[in-house]
Amino acid sequence: MSRKRSALLLLGANLGDRAGTLRRAISKLNRLEGCRIAKSSRLYETAPVGPSDKPYLNMAAILETTRTAMGLLIEAKRLEAAAGRRAGIRWAARILDIDIISLGREGVKTPWLQIPHKSTAGRAFALAPLADIAPFWKPDGRRTVRALLTSLKPDPLIVKLWRHDR
């Protein structure tokens, strides 16, 4: 049996019942064999990156797992497909996106997966939810999530805490 490690996940949705999709994904991740959600962030509404004009809801989670990086990737892709995601244009609108941001101290670089995730350090939509659960993690190996987030130009249209009453 593999040793238990902490994975940082970033989840996003910008189609359908975004909040419900994210909550169901967290619940399903928590029920996977060898997995337990230890902590999850609040939901953040963010402007889309790429061709979509629909805002995303994003959140982050710490997943305690005994799964390998590729095993976790397979389950993430299976959950995305079960939610209705289909392969398509990069950065297009999606019903569910699950990214593995880190997995313990493991580094992975394949055509399908890169850990730590290469783009986290410069993206407010990733840093804001990560600041809720892992403010002292260093995505670029030097600066903490909190420091990276505060170094970005403040823009209320990029990241804002999502409220259910809208």
N, C-alpha and C positions, 0 to 999 in steps of 0.2 A: 504494500500500500504506500502511496506517495505521502510525503510530509505535507502538513497543512501550511498554507501561505495566504497572505492577504492580497487580493486583487482589487485594484481600483477600476471601476467601470463608469463609463459615461453613457447615459441613455438619452435619446431624443426622439421626438415625434412631432410632425407638423401636419398630419392628416387625421381626420376623424376625431374621435374622443381622445384627445391627446393625453389628458391627465389619467383617464381610465386605462389607456394602453400602457402608460408607464407604471401605474400601480399593479396591473396584472403581470407585467414583465418582472417586476421586483418579487411578487408573490411566487411566480413560477421559478425564478432563479433560486429563491429560498427553499423550494421543495426539491431541487435537483439533488441527487445522491452525491455526497461529498461536498456540499455547498451550504453556506449559511450567510444570510445578509446580516452583517454586524452593525451597519450604520448606513443611513441614507440621508441625502440632502433635501432641502426644500426644492420646490419646482421654480424654475426661472424661465420666463418668456424671453426669447431672443430673436433678433433679426436673422433671416436665413442667409447662408453663404451660398453663392452660386445662383442658378437660374430660377429657383423657386421664389414666389412672392409671399408665401404663407409663413408666418412666424412659427418658430419651434417652441416647444416646452422641453427643457433639458433638466436633468438631475444627475447626481453622481451617487455611487454606492460603494461601500467596502464589502467585498465578498470573501469570507473565509472559505478556502477550498483546498481539496486534495487533488483536484484535477490538473492535468498538464495544460500548458498554454494552448496547444492544438485541440485538446479535448474541450476546453472552455470555449474556444472559438467555434467549434462545431456546434456546441449547445446554443451559443449566442445566435448563430446563423439559423439554427432550427427554430428558435423562439421568434426571430424576425419573420421567417417564412410562415409560421403558424399564425402570426398576427396579420398576415396579408401582404408582407413586403415581397416585391418581385424585383429581380435584377433589372437594372436600367441605367439611366444617365447618372454620371457622377454628380453628387451634390443636388440631385433632383429632390422633389418633395418625397417624404417617406412616412409610412405609417409607424415604423419603429426602426431605430438604429441603436445598436449596442456596440460600443467600442471598449476594448480592453486597453486601459491606459497604462497599467503596470501590473506585475505579478511577482510579489516578493522582490528579491534582488535579481530575478531572472531577466536576461536580455534575449530577445528573439528577433531575428531578421530573416523573413521569408517573403516571397511574393505576396502572401496572403495576410501576413501579420508582422507588425513591428512593435516590440515592447522594449523600452518605454515608447509610448506613442509619440511620433516625431513632431506633431503640430500643437501639442497641448500648451506649451509655454507662451504662445502668442495669441491665444484665443480666449477672449472674455467669456464666451458661452461655455467653455470647459472650466476655466478657472473659478468662476463665481460659484457653481455648485461644489467644486472640489474644495473651495475655501471653507465650506460648511463642515466637511468631514475630515479633511486632511490638509489643514492650512500650512503645515510645516514640511510637507513633502516637496522635494526639489525635482520638478519635471525636467529641467535642463541640467541637473546635476550640480547647480550652483546656487540658484535663487529659489526661495520657497514660493509656494502657490500664492500665499498672502502678499509677498513682495512683488511678484510678477503682476498680480491683479492690480495692486495700487500703482504700479508703474505705467499701466495702460491709460490712455487718454479717457477721462470719464465721459460717457455718452449714455444718457438714459434710454436711448433707442436701441442700444446694443444689448444691454442686460438689465432686466428689472424683475423683481420678485413677483411671481404670478399669484393673483388672488382669485378665489373661486367666485366672488360676487360680481364679476364683470360679465 
